[in-house]
Amino acid sequence: VDKDALDTQVKDRKIQEAAEKARNEELANEMKQNDKIMCMLEERQKNDIRNINKAISEFQKNFQKPETRREFDLSDPQALKKDRPARLSDNDPRCTVSGLQKFMGEDLNYDQRMKFQKEQLREWSLQQQRDWKNALADQKFADDLYDKSRIELDQKTMEQQRKEEESRRAVCAATKDFNRTQAAELAERKKLEKYQKMKDDMDEISSLLQGNLLSENPEQAVSSFGRHRVITDRWKGMNQDQLMAIRYSQQQQVLEKLRLKEEERRRDAEWDRQSIQAARAQLVLERHQQRQNRERRQVLDNINAELSQEQKSK
């Protein structure tokens, strides 16, 4: 067991956990600060709306009294006390034909009546214009306040998204570096194991080939019945040709084993490369999606701004 490599991995793991803990604490502090800012903005918005409603109430109380309305005479509780008799004199303009108070063949007060009606219509028109201007001013003030609060909230949201994106990038970079280091250590360890095993196999083969058992003279074990037969109690092993054939077969087996290990190493390296490429492609895809979200949000904000401008122009 490689104790140094394990200690290095444990140390790297502790460093990564400490960095992740620090990032989580920073994110938590930022979220708390953002919550405080949101509460302050909401409180300020409520105070502004309360002040606007109070100002509107004061304006209506001071400048839009019930007795200044055109239809106040229809609902005036003092109407009977303020009312005059049906007829004050012969020149009373209220003495119409339907009242049966005065019978005349022509309208003697026509000019005065028309002048009074025109003056009254003019006053009503001016009053309507003033009311309309006041309503537009109140609406504009409320829209400006709403737009201001919305812009502040959007800016804060964009800043939060930017910080989250930076934190996500830092985590991805740290994870990528850690995976790259682990892959390099694993490849180096496999390489060392492969070299050591190949060396052990070659030493074993060399020891077997140069040993006393295999290097003894095989001619003493040849039988008188033919060279293809041996005397079992004298036979010390195979001849040189047989040994060469076995050595050649063993070398071929070693080469085949090395080739299979090399193919396995290449497959592992290709798999690691494909994993890294997939991670990169995933990161590029996330960035592309985030860019599209920002563009869609910008287009939506432009459309909302145009709609708001059109509503204000109306």
Disulfide bonds with the S-S distance in Angstrom:
none
